[in-house]
Amino acid sequence: MQYLEMNQNDVFWNLATEEYVLNNLTDDSYFLLYQNDDSLVVGKYQNVYQEINIPAVETAGIKVARRISGGGTVFHDKGNLNYAFITSTATSGPPCYDDFLTPVIGALQSLGIDARKRNVCDITIGDKKISGSAQTIHGNRVLHHGTLLFHADMEKLHRFLKVTDATIESKAVTSVSSQVTNISQHLQEIHMNMDEFKSALHDQFFQQNDTPYILSDADYQAIKHLRDEKYNTWEWNWGKSPKFTLRRDNVTLSVNHGIITECTAPFLPKEAITALIGQRYGYQNLCQLLSPYLGDATEHWIPYLF
């Protein structure tokens, strides 16, 4: 297994790197550690509109990304350390999560952290979650990746993951909420920052003088193409959401792959409803579309559509 140096904090780049390594660097196994700037990452089969606080996310300019593995939605910031194992599997079915969680848990325990596995893919301290993980398989190659909450901003995590109180009818996979905690709060007689935590975790798997695997120029160009053409596009991150119907009071809004198909709202004139049909469903976009019809009342009525 080789350590792959990750030097960027762009969620789109890092997800593209994982997919590229999974599909193209098939001659060895790789271990990755990286951090992302503030971003939300949804599972492949999820409805992004059902998982995040869209007005808050768009107003704050938070990046929203879709990964190629299943599972639920997670918030990333510089206080969260992401890890990934990319390797070959000899089994015909999906690999066991324990194959990857056990060494991570062992590394955490070596630092005096009372980390334990819970359910299929979570790591906890006591009854609070510090890590979630997900997997995907391509041929005989497997990508297992997960989060490690070290000193994440919990206020942002809860604010941006807050889901709507409207009723949403959808067949998408939904996230399971859990109480969470930061690893840094549970270090026993050890004081370390994120860089030291990352180095300590690395050293549990590799020698300190281990030479990391360096991507070639050709690798970089291929990853850039994958980032620009897939991961940093509305079509992948938002448009892949399955169709759904939102209901709130007398409002009904139907959306198919991110495009509004039907709308019933008593506070909207017919011309405004006509203007919405066929448009992308998003907070800033709806504000722009409806302001000519609602004027100063736009900010009052827009929340009813989310």
Buried (B, 14 or more C-beta within 10 A) or exposed (E): EBBBEBEBBBBBBBBBBBBBBBBBBBEEBBBBBBBBEBBBBBBBBBBBBBBBBBBBBBEEEBBBBBBBBBBBBBBBBBBBBBBBBBBEBEEEEEBEBEBBBEBBBEBBEEBEBEBBBEEEBBBBBEEBBBBBBBBBBEEEBBBBBBBBBBBBBBEBBEBBBEBBEBEBEBEBBBBEEBEBBBBBEBBEEEEBEBEEBBBBBBEBBBEEEEEBBEBEEEBEEBBBEBBEEBBBBEEBBBBBBBBBBBBBEEBBBBBBBBBBBEBEBEBBEEEBBEBBEEBBBBBEBBBEBBBEBBEEEBEEBBEBBB
